[in-house]
Amino acid sequence: MEPRTQDIARQSAIIASATFMLIAAAVGSGAFGGTSVSELQDGALSAQGSYLAPAGPAFSIWTLIYMGLIAYTVWQALPAQRADERQRAVGGWIAASMILNGLWLVTAQFLSLPLTVLVIALLLATLARVVVILGRRRARTWPERIVVDGANGLHFGWVTIATVANTAAWFTQIAPSSWEDQAEIWAVAALAVVLVIGIASALVTRRLAPALATAWGLSWLAVGRLTGEPESTVVAIAGIIVAAALVAAGIVGGLRRHRESQSDGIRVTASV
């Protein structure tokens, strides 16, 4: 396909979005002297903010996600990707996801907790759209699989559990004190919803990266409930079960996708 003016605009927009995301991440995380995320919103976003908050080490996955998105930004800016139809379809959505990523941190730092829930819900919906679009065409090379499908898959999977934790933190702040006795029940119910959505996503998209990222967050959620406050063995066990189920579903989906790729390759060879 021949490059168009819109292609250069798309590549430039993605670079600008990635730059905004990184600057917002630095500002929102308190790198320039502001408050750290764990202390924002009266501690609602900390590892102790709710029964569904992962333990602190879980958030180290952001380093991998940011590295993947930076690599994607560089890769998609290459002339060879300028007229790529897959990038034409998904590039704008990925740019939007990076803007929303940075906007969440700015919102958490300077605005209100309900607005963080709104922003992260929009981010999750945008990333879901990215994953759907990527599923329509297969990556052509291993670098593309890693920096496009892999990086955005991890982003989607992590934001899935982050949305649950963010929403739970908000509900914990606004719920009447009389609901406290049922908090564990609601937490397990929320994890059941994550289980259903996660398995459906893994089997439909047939991608392992989202399942791994969500399972990573759930595993650290379990650690948090076993070793920190609020303590809950029930929620921890539920988190471990859901994490294991999602990884299994991701593996099954990935194997199905691999078999389909092999079958398509055999058909092409036979037709030639």
Buried (B, 14 or more C-beta within 10 A) or exposed (E): EEEEEEBEEBBEBBBBBBEBBBBBBBBBBBEEEBBEBBEBBEEBBBBBBBBBBBBBEBBEBBEBBBEBBBBBBEBBBEEEBBEBEBBBBBBBBBBBBBBBBBBBBBBBBEBEBBBBBBBBBBBBBBBBBBBBBBBEEBBEEEEBBBBBBBBBBBBBBBBBBBBBBBBBBBBBBEBEEEEEEEBBEBBBEBBEEBBEBBBEBBBEBBBBBBBBBBBBBBBBBBBBBBEBEBEBEEBBBBBBBBBEBBBBBBBBBBEEBEEEEEEEEEEEEEEE
